[in-house]
């Protein structure tokens, strides 16, 4: 399943029961900027991406990986990479 960064950000926000203005305030941008990230109009800077990952307690790799891996495949990948 292909998923854009914006869709992933929106899904994480909704899963955490947060509003766009709340997340925007936490990362230091305005609500319109947060909206543009979620709609794939703009891409967050590295600094903002790290802040978003911290808020949602995910890695930046997770945010940037558009291909959602099933848990079993992820474990297989971990074993192959020996991590």
C-alpha positions, 0 to 999 in steps of 0.5 A, spaced: 500 500 500 503 506 497 502 512 502 504 519 502 507 523 507 501 527 508 497 521 509 501 518 514 502 525 518 494 526 518 493 518 520 498 519 526 495 526 528 488 523 528 490 516 531 493 521 537 486 525 537 490 531 536 487 537 531 492 540 526 492 547 530 495 543 536 500 539 532 502 546 529 503 549 535 507 543 538 512 543 532 512 551 531 509 552 525 502 555 523 496 551 522 496 553 514 503 550 514 501 543 517 495 543 513 499 543 507 504 538 509 498 533 510 495 535 503 502 534 500 503 541 498 509 542 502 514 538 505 517 539 512 524 541 513 528 536 516 528 539 523 520 539 523 520 532 521 524 530 527 519 534 531 513 530 528 517 524 529 518 525 536 511 527 537 508 521 534 513 517 537 515 514 531 522 514 527 523 519 521 524 513 517 517 511 518 514 517 516 518 517 510 517 510 508 511 510 503 511 503 503 507 500 509 510 493 510 507 488 514 509 486 521 512 479 518 515 482 512 519 488 517 521 482 522 524 479 516 527 485 513 530 486 520 533 479 520 536 480 514 539 487 516 541 484 522 538 489 526 
